[in-house]
Amino acid sequence: KYISQEKIRLWENLKSIPGFEPLYPEANFVFIKITKDLKVSILAESLKKKGILIRDCSNYRFLDESFFRVAVKSREDNDILISALKEVMNKEIKKGSS
């Protein structure tokens, strides 16, 4: 029950981040498409520096370098992830517009 509720909360939070299009979660992870001009490899590297790992899905059949997935974790871990994703996306969007 916890995972069911938390994955929806995580998905809702991911939807609020500009540049992300999260797919509705059917399992204990969420697939996300980056809609801005940013490759997952760049995002993954920025997050890795913060101690956060995401799964690059560019080698999945029918997906490209704009897809990644994140696991549903504890509320605290998910909040840390959301905060880091917002920070990285804000920085990358500013970098792209300058």
N, CA, C and O atoms as CSV, one atom per row, in Angstrom:
chain,resi,resn,atom,element,x,y,z
A,1,LYS,N,N,0.833,-1.198,0.000
A,1,LYS,CA,C,0.000,0.000,0.000
A,1,LYS,C,C,0.877,1.261,0.000
A,1,LYS,O,O,0.586,2.220,-0.715
A,2,TYR,N,N,1.956,1.256,0.809
A,2,TYR,CA,C,2.841,2.425,0.861
A,2,TYR,C,C,3.397,2.741,-0.525
A,2,TYR,O,O,3.348,3.886,-0.975
A,3,ILE,N,N,3.924,1.718,-1.198
A,3,ILE,CA,C,4.520,1.931,-2.524
A,3,ILE,C,C,3.463,2.472,-3.490
A,3,ILE,O,O,3.758,3.365,-4.284
A,4,SER,N,N,2.248,1.948,-3.432
A,4,SER,CA,C,1.176,2.415,-4.317
A,4,SER,C,C,0.914,3.900,-4.131
A,4,SER,O,O,0.769,4.636,-5.107
A,5,GLN,N,N,0.854,4.338,-2.886
A,5,GLN,CA,C,0.602,5.751,-2.600
A,5,GLN,C,C,1.813,6.613,-2.948
A,5,GLN,O,O,1.675,7.690,-3.527
A,6,GLU,N,N,2.987,6.131,-2.591
A,6,GLU,CA,C,4.200,6.927,-2.800
A,6,GLU,C,C,4.531,7.070,-4.283
A,6,GLU,O,O,5.025,8.116,-4.703
A,7,LYS,N,N,4.269,6.039,-5.080
A,7,LYS,CA,C,4.580,6.164,-6.512
A,7,LYS,C,C,3.689,7.215,-7.166
A,7,LYS,O,O,4.130,7.909,-8.083
A,8,ILE,N,N,2.445,7.344,-6.711
A,8,ILE,CA,C,1.553,8.376,-7.248
A,8,ILE,C,C,2.036,9.757,-6.807
A,8,ILE,O,O,2.045,10.698,-7.600
A,9,ARG,N,N,2.434,9.874,-5.550
A,9,ARG,CA,C,2.958,11.150,-5.044
A,9,ARG,C,C,4.219,11.546,-5.817
A,9,ARG,O,O,4.374,12.702,-6.210
A,10,LEU,N,N,5.117,10.580,-6.031
A,10,LEU,CA,C,6.341,10.836,-6.793
A,10,LEU,C,C,5.990,11.279,-8.214
A,10,LEU,O,O,6.537,12.263,-8.712
A,11,TRP,N,N,5.089,10.564,-8.858
A,11,TRP,CA,C,4.662,10.888,-10.224
A,11,TRP,C,C,4.086,12.299,-10.293
A,11,TRP,O,O,4.408,13.057,-11.208
A,12,GLU,N,N,3.235,12.656,-9.328
A,12,GLU,CA,C,2.640,14.004,-9.290
A,12,GLU,C,C,3.735,15.071,-9.173
A,12,GLU,O,O,3.685,16.097,-9.851
A,13,ASN,N,N,4.720,14.819,-8.308
A,13,ASN,CA,C,5.825,15.769,-8.142
A,13,ASN,C,C,6.669,15.875,-9.409
A,13,ASN,O,O,7.095,16.968,-9.782
A,14,LEU,N,N,6.909,14.758,-10.064
A,14,LEU,CA,C,7.688,14.768,-11.305
A,14,LEU,C,C,6.969,15.558,-12.398
A,14,LEU,O,O,7.613,16.234,-13.202
A,15,LYS,N,N,5.646,15.477,-12.431
A,15,LYS,CA,C,4.866,16.223,-13.434
A,15,LYS,C,C,5.030,17.727,-13.274
A,15,LYS,O,O,4.852,18.480,-14.232
A,16,SER,N,N,5.367,18.165,-12.068
A,16,SER,CA,C,5.486,19.606,-11.812
A,16,SER,C,C,6.832,20.184,-12.246
A,16,SER,O,O,7.025,21.399,-12.203
A,17,ILE,N,N,7.757,19.332,-12.661
A,17,ILE,CA,C,9.085,19.803,-13.062
A,17,ILE,C,C,9.074,20.138,-14.555
A,17,ILE,O,O,8.831,19.262,-15.385
A,18,PRO,N,N,9.337,21.405,-14.899
A,18,PRO,CA,C,9.380,21.783,-16.320
A,18,PRO,C,C,10.433,20.965,-17.070
A,18,PRO,O,O,11.561,20.805,-16.604
A,19,GLY,N,N,10.045,20.457,-18.227
A,19,GLY,CA,C,10.980,19.681,-19.036
A,19,GLY,C,C,10.847,18.182,-18.858
A,19,GLY,O,O,11.542,17.414,-19.523
A,20,PHE,N,N,9.958,17.754,-17.962
A,20,PHE,CA,C,9.752,16.320,-17.728
A,20,PHE,C,C,8.331,15.917,-18.076
A,20,PHE,O,O,7.375,16.656,-17.838
A,21,GLU,N,N,8.218,14.732,-18.643
A,21,GLU,CA,C,6.919,14.138,-18.933
A,21,GLU,C,C,6.931,12.714,-18.372
A,21,GLU,O,O,7.246,11.767,-19.092
A,22,PRO,N,N,6.586,12.558,-17.076
A,22,PRO,CA,C,6.597,11.220,-16.485
A,22,PRO,C,C,5.397,10.394,-16.950
A,22,PRO,O,O,4.282,10.906,-17.053
A,23,LEU,N,N,5.636,9.132,-17.223
A,23,LEU,CA,C,4.554,8.229,-17.604
A,23,LEU,C,C,3.925,7.673,-16.330
A,23,LEU,O,O,4.605,7.492,-15.320
A,24,TYR,N,N,2.633,7.406,-16.386
A,24,TYR,CA,C,1.944,6.889,-15.201
A,24,TYR,C,C,2.611,5.587,-14.752
A,24,TYR,O,O,2.802,4.683,-15.566
A,25,PRO,N,N,2.967,5.480,-13.472
A,25,PRO,CA,C,3.697,4.300,-12.993
A,25,PRO,C,C,2.813,3.061,-12.854
A,25,PRO,O,O,1.777,3.097,-12.190
A,26,GLU,N,N,3.228,1.985,-13.476
A,26,GLU,CA,C,2.530,0.703,-13.361
A,26,GLU,C,C,3.290,-0.253,-12.443
A,26,GLU,O,O,2.762,-1.297,-12.059
A,27,ALA,N,N,4.512,0.098,-12.094
A,27,ALA,CA,C,5.347,-0.752,-11.234
A,27,ALA,C,C,5.978,0.137,-10.165
A,27,ALA,O,O,5.496,1.243,-9.920
A,28,ASN,N,N,7.046,-0.334,-9.529
A,28,ASN,CA,C,7.673,0.462,-8.466
A,28,ASN,C,C,8.764,1.397,-9.008
A,28,ASN,O,O,9.737,1.701,-8.318
A,29,PHE,N,N,8.582,1.838,-10.239
A,29,PHE,CA,C,9.466,2.845,-10.824
A,29,PHE,C,C,8.640,3.704,-11.778
A,29,PHE,O,O,7.526,3.346,-12.158
A,30,VAL,N,N,9.220,4.854,-12.159
A,30,VAL,CA,C,8.540,5.787,-13.056
A,30,VAL,C,C,9.450,6.068,-14.249
A,30,VAL,O,O,10.609,6.447,-14.074
A,31,PHE,N,N,8.926,5.881,-15.461
A,31,PHE,CA,C,9.631,6.284,-16.673
A,31,PHE,C,C,9.383,7.766,-16.892
A,31,PHE,O,O,8.270,8.252,-16.693
A,32,ILE,N,N,10.419,8.481,-17.302
A,32,ILE,CA,C,10.309,9.917,-17.533
A,32,ILE,C,C,10.943,10.256,-18.877
A,32,ILE,O,O,12.034,9.789,-19.206
A,33,LYS,N,N,10.234,11.080,-19.642
A,33,LYS,CA,C,10.775,11.589,-20.907
A,33,LYS,C,C,11.190,13.034,-20.673
A,33,LYS,O,O,10.423,13.831,-20.132
A,34,ILE,N,N,12.406,13.362,-21.083
A,34,ILE,CA,C,12.874,14.747,-21.009
A,34,ILE,C,C,12.378,15.446,-22.269
A,34,ILE,O,O,12.675,15.015,-23.383
A,35,THR,N,N,11.627,16.521,-22.089
A,35,THR,CA,C,11.066,17.234,-23.240
A,35,THR,C,C,11.902,18.447,-23.630
A,35,THR,O,O,11.611,19.105,-24.629
A,36,LYS,N,N,12.927,18.744,-22.859
A,36,LYS,CA,C,13.851,19.836,-23.197
A,36,LYS,C,C,15.037,19.249,-23.956
A,36,LYS,O,O,15.199,18.030,-24.027
A,37,ASP,N,N,15.856,20.118,-24.516
A,37,ASP,CA,C,17.026,19.672,-25.271
A,37,ASP,C,C,18.150,19.300,-24.304
A,37,ASP,O,O,19.127,20.033,-24.147
A,38,LEU,N,N,17.989,18.157,-23.669
A,38,LEU,CA,C,18.966,17.672,-22.692
A,38,LEU,C,C,19.000,16.157,-22.774
A,38,LEU,O,O,17.958,15.503,-22.720
A,39,LYS,N,N,20.186,15.602,-22.903
A,39,LYS,CA,C,20.318,14.152,-22.960
A,39,LYS,C,C,20.363,13.573,-21.550
A,39,LYS,O,O,20.841,14.211,-20.612
A,40,VAL,N,N,19.859,12.365,-21.425
A,40,VAL,CA,C,19.847,11.684,-20.131
A,40,VAL,C,C,21.260,11.545,-19.578
A,40,VAL,O,O,21.461,11.652,-18.368
A,41,SER,N,N,22.231,11.310,-20.437
A,41,SER,CA,C,23.609,11.125,-19.960
A,41,SER,C,C,24.105,12.356,-19.205
A,41,SER,O,O,24.825,12.221,-18.216
A,42,ILE,N,N,23.732,13.550,-19.656
A,42,ILE,CA,C,24.123,14.794,-18.977
A,42,ILE,C,C,23.408,14.897,-17.633
A,42,ILE,O,O,24.019,15.223,-16.615
A,43,LEU,N,N,22.102,14.613,-17.644
A,43,LEU,CA,C,21.316,14.638,-16.405
A,43,LEU,C,C,21.868,13.626,-15.409
A,43,LEU,O,O,22.042,13.940,-14.232
A,44,ALA,N,N,22.143,12.413,-15.879
A,44,ALA,CA,C,22.645,11.351,-15.005
A,44,ALA,C,C,23.978,11.740,-14.375
A,44,ALA,O,O,24.210,11.479,-13.195
A,45,GLU,N,N,24.846,12.358,-15.153
A,45,GLU,CA,C,26.156,12.774,-14.636
A,45,GLU,C,C,26.000,13.846,-13.561
A,45,GLU,O,O,26.674,13.794,-12.533
A,46,SER,N,N,25.124,14.808,-13.790
A,46,SER,CA,C,24.886,15.864,-12.794
A,46,SER,C,C,24.321,15.287,-11.501
A,46,SER,O,O,24.717,15.695,-10.409
A,47,LEU,N,N,23.397,14.342,-11.626
A,47,LEU,CA,C,22.797,13.732,-10.436
A,47,LEU,C,C,23.790,12.829,-9.704
A,47,LEU,O,O,23.784,12.752,-8.475
A,48,LYS,N,N,24.638,12.150,-10.471
A,48,LYS,CA,C,25.631,11.259,-9.870
A,48,LYS,C,C,26.564,12.043,-8.947
A,48,LYS,O,O,26.983,11.535,-7.907
A,49,LYS,N,N,26.887,13.278,-9.328
A,49,LYS,CA,C,27.736,14.133,-8.491
A,49,LYS,C,C,27.064,14.440,-7.154
A,49,LYS,O,O,27.733,14.779,-6.178
A,50,LYS,N,N,25.738,14.318,-7.119
A,50,LYS,CA,C,24.976,14.551,-5.892
A,50,LYS,C,C,24.677,13.234,-5.163
A,50,LYS,O,O,23.969,13.222,-4.157
A,51,GLY,N,N,25.222,12.135,-5.680
A,51,GLY,CA,C,25.012,10.835,-5.051
A,51,GLY,C,C,23.688,10.182,-5.414
A,51,GLY,O,O,23.212,9.297,-4.702
A,52,ILE,N,N,23.089,10.619,-6.526
A,52,ILE,CA,C,21.793,10.086,-6.961
A,52,ILE,C,C,21.967,9.387,-8.302
A,52,ILE,O,O,22.529,9.951,-9.241
A,53,LEU,N,N,21.479,8.151,-8.379
A,53,LEU,CA,C,21.576,7.385,-9.617
A,53,LEU,C,C,20.206,7.252,-10.263
A,53,LEU,O,O,19.208,7.003,-9.587
A,54,ILE,N,N,20.170,7.420,-11.576
A,54,ILE,CA,C,18.958,7.173,-12.351
A,54,ILE,C,C,19.304,6.137,-13.408
A,54,ILE,O,O,20.477,5.931,-13.721
A,55,ARG,N,N,18.293,5.489,-13.955
A,55,ARG,CA,C,18.511,4.468,-14.976
A,55,ARG,C,C,18.305,5.082,-16.359
A,55,ARG,O,O,17.188,5.436,-16.735
A,56,ASP,N,N,19.383,5.199,-17.095
A,56,ASP,CA,C,19.341,5.674,-18.480
A,56,ASP,C,C,18.637,4.596,-19.311
A,56,ASP,O,O,19.073,3.445,-19.320
A,57,CYS,N,N,17.578,4.948,-19.993
A,57,CYS,CA,C,16.799,3.976,-20.773
A,57,CYS,C,C,17.016,4.116,-22.277
A,57,CYS,O,O,16.228,3.601,-23.071
A,58,SER,N,N,18.077,4.809,-22.667
A,58,SER,CA,C,18.326,5.031,-24.094
A,58,SER,C,C,18.606,3.734,-24.846
A,58,SER,O,O,18.463,3.685,-26.068
A,59,ASN,N,N,19.004,2.683,-24.129
A,59,ASN,CA,C,19.265,1.413,-24.805
A,59,ASN,C,C,18.059,0.470,-24.750
A,59,ASN,O,O,18.158,-0.682,-25.173
A,60,TYR,N,N,16.931,0.945,-24.238
A,60,TYR,CA,C,15.698,0.153,-24.235
A,60,TYR,C,C,15.082,0.198,-25.635
A,60,TYR,O,O,15.166,1.210,-26.331
A,61,ARG,N,N,14.485,-0.877,-26.018
A,61,ARG,CA,C,13.825,-0.944,-27.320
A,61,ARG,C,C,12.733,0.121,-27.406
A,61,ARG,O,O,11.932,0.266,-26.482
A,62,PHE,N,N,12.698,0.845,-28.481
A,62,PHE,CA,C,11.721,1.897,-28.795
A,62,PHE,C,C,11.909,3.193,-28.003
A,62,PHE,O,O,11.111,4.118,-28.154
A,63,LEU,N,N,12.935,3.281,-27.170
A,63,LEU,CA,C,13.190,4.514,-26.424
A,63,LEU,C,C,14.469,5.156,-26.944
A,63,LEU,O,O,15.272,4.504,-27.612
A,64,ASP,N,N,14.654,6.438,-26.636
A,64,ASP,CA,C,15.853,7.142,-27.085
A,64,ASP,C,C,16.549,7.808,-25.899
A,64,ASP,O,O,16.250,7.510,-24.743
A,65,GLU,N,N,17.487,8.718,-26.204
A,65,GLU,CA,C,18.299,9.333,-25.148
A,65,GLU,C,C,17.539,10.359,-24.313
A,65,GLU,O,O,18.137,11.065,-23.501
A,66,SER,N,N,16.231,10.443,-24.509
A,66,SER,CA,C,15.436,11.365,-23.689
A,66,SER,C,C,14.670,10.638,-22.574
A,66,SER,O,O,13.918,11.271,-21.833
A,67,PHE,N,N,14.850,9.326,-22.449
A,67,PHE,CA,C,14.120,8.559,-21.439
A,67,PHE,C,C,15.021,8.048,-20.318
A,67,PHE,O,O,16.148,7.609,-20.544
A,68,PHE,N,N,14.484,8.121,-19.105
A,68,PHE,CA,C,15.141,7.505,-17.952
A,68,PHE,C,C,14.071,7.031,-16.990
A,68,PHE,O,O,12.889,7.326,-17.164
A,69,ARG,N,N,14.492,6.294,-15.974
A,69,ARG,CA,C,13.525,5.870,-14.969
A,69,ARG,C,C,14.123,6.021,-13.585
A,69,ARG,O,O,15.339,5.994,-13.396
A,70,VAL,N,N,13.230,6.180,-12.630
A,70,VAL,CA,C,13.631,6.283,-11.229
A,70,VAL,C,C,12.797,5.297,-10.425
A,70,VAL,O,O,11.637,5.035,-10.746
A,71,ALA,N,N,13.399,4.760,-9.384
A,71,ALA,CA,C,12.701,3.824,-8.507
A,71,ALA,C,C,11.929,4.589,-7.440
A,71,ALA,O,O,12.331,5.671,-7.013
A,72,VAL,N,N,10.820,4.005,-7.021
A,72,VAL,CA,C,10.060,4.561,-5.904
A,72,VAL,C,C,10.758,4.116,-4.629
A,72,VAL,O,O,10.926,2.922,-4.381
A,73,LYS,N,N,11.160,5.088,-3.826
A,73,LYS,CA,C,11.884,4.802,-2.580
A,73,LYS,C,C,11.079,5.350,-1.410
A,73,LYS,O,O,9.859,5.489,-1.498
A,74,SER,N,N,11.759,5.658,-0.322
A,74,SER,CA,C,11.078,6.256,0.830
A,74,SER,C,C,10.665,7.681,0.479
A,74,SER,O,O,11.208,8.276,-0.453
A,75,ARG,N,N,9.717,8.222,1.215
A,75,ARG,CA,C,9.264,9.601,0.980
A,75,ARG,C,C,10.457,10.556,1.045
A,75,ARG,O,O,10.593,11.449,0.209
A,76,GLU,N,N,11.309,10.361,2.036
A,76,GLU,CA,C,12.484,11.231,2.206
A,76,GLU,C,C,13.412,11.141,0.990
A,76,GLU,O,O,13.841,12.166,0.460
A,77,ASP,N,N,13.720,9.929,0.553
A,77,ASP,CA,C,14.588,9.749,-0.619
A,77,ASP,C,C,13.949,10.328,-1.883
A,77,ASP,O,O,14.632,10.932,-2.710
A,78,ASN,N,N,12.644,10.141,-2.026
A,78,ASN,CA,C,11.948,10.684,-3.196
A,78,ASN,C,C,11.966,12.205,-3.188
A,78,ASN,O,O,12.102,12.830,-4.239
A,79,ASP,N,N,11.830,12.806,-2.005
A,79,ASP,CA,C,11.890,14.268,-1.904
A,79,ASP,C,C,13.281,14.793,-2.259
A,79,ASP,O,O,13.413,15.838,-2.895
A,80,ILE,N,N,14.309,14.066,-1.848
A,80,ILE,CA,C,15.689,14.434,-2.202
A,80,ILE,C,C,15.861,14.357,-3.724
A,80,ILE,O,O,16.456,15.245,-4.334
A,81,LEU,N,N,15.340,13.299,-4.323
A,81,LEU,CA,C,15.398,13.132,-5.781
A,81,LEU,C,C,14.691,14.284,-6.488
A,81,LEU,O,O,15.247,14.879,-7.411
A,82,ILE,N,N,13.475,14.602,-6.065
A,82,ILE,CA,C,12.696,15.677,-6.693
A,82,ILE,C,C,13.453,16.998,-6.609
A,82,ILE,O,O,13.551,17.733,-7.592
A,83,SER,N,N,13.979,17.287,-5.444
A,83,SER,CA,C,14.725,18.530,-5.239
A,83,SER,C,C,15.941,18.597,-6.164
A,83,SER,O,O,16.197,19.628,-6.784
A,84,ALA,N,N,16.685,17.500,-6.253
A,84,ALA,CA,C,17.874,17.454,-7.109
A,84,ALA,C,C,17.500,17.580,-8.587
A,84,ALA,O,O,18.187,18.267,-9.342
A,85,LEU,N,N,16.424,16.924,-8.999
A,85,LEU,CA,C,15.985,17.018,-10.394
A,85,LEU,C,C,15.588,18.448,-10.745
A,85,LEU,O,O,15.936,18.945,-11.816
A,86,LYS,N,N,14.863,19.109,-9.848
A,86,LYS,CA,C,14.471,20.505,-10.085
A,86,LYS,C,C,15.704,21.393,-10.213
A,86,LYS,O,O,15.787,22.235,-11.107
A,87,GLU,N,N,16.655,21.194,-9.311
A,87,GLU,CA,C,17.881,22.001,-9.316
A,87,GLU,C,C,18.656,21.812,-10.618
A,87,GLU,O,O,19.061,22.788,-11.250
A,88,VAL,N,N,18.860,20.575,-11.013
A,88,VAL,CA,C,19.621,20.282,-12.231
A,88,VAL,C,C,18.888,20.810,-13.465
A,88,VAL,O,O,19.510,21.406,-14.345
A,89,MET,N,N,17.584,20.598,-13.535
A,89,MET,CA,C,16.826,21.070,-14.698
A,89,MET,C,C,16.831,22.592,-14.779
A,89,MET,O,O,16.973,23.147,-15.868
A,90,ASN,N,N,16.680,23.269,-13.654
A,90,ASN,CA,C,16.733,24.740,-13.656
A,90,ASN,C,C,18.079,25.228,-14.172
A,90,ASN,O,O,18.146,26.160,-14.974
A,91,LYS,N,N,19.144,24.596,-13.708
A,91,LYS,CA,C,20.493,24.973,-14.129
A,91,LYS,C,C,20.677,24.714,-15.627
A,91,LYS,O,O,21.225,25.555,-16.339
A,92,GLU,N,N,20.222,23.560,-16.102
A,92,GLU,CA,C,20.393,23.207,-17.516
A,92,GLU,C,C,19.545,24.099,-18.422
A,92,GLU,O,O,19.979,24.473,-19.511
A,93,ILE,N,N,18.336,24.439,-17.971
A,93,ILE,CA,C,17.467,25.308,-18.768
A,93,ILE,C,C,18.079,26.703,-18.863
A,93,ILE,O,O,18.073,27.313,-19.933
A,94,LYS,N,N,18.608,27.211,-17.746
A,94,LYS,CA,C,19.266,28.529,-17.760
A,94,LYS,C,C,20.490,28.503,-18.667
A,94,LYS,O,O,20.735,29.441,-19.426
A,95,LYS,N,N,21.258,27.413,-18.580
A,95,LYS,CA,C,22.460,27.276,-19.404
A,95,LYS,C,C,22.086,27.280,-20.887
A,95,LYS,O,O,22.777,27.883,-21.709
A,96,GLY,N,N,20.987,26.601,-21.218
A,96,GLY,CA,C,20.545,26.515,-22.610
A,96,GLY,C,C,19.992,27.812,-23.156
A,96,GLY,O,O,20.021,28.037,-24.366
A,97,SER,N,N,19.483,28.679,-22.272
A,97,SER,CA,C,18.883,29.931,-22.743
A,97,SER,C,C,19.858,31.096,-22.726
A,97,SER,O,O,19.508,32.201,-23.140
A,98,SER,N,N,21.079,30.862,-22.252
A,98,SER,CA,C,22.057,31.967,-22.209
A,98,SER,C,C,22.971,31.943,-23.406
A,98,SER,O,O,23.849,32.797,-23.530
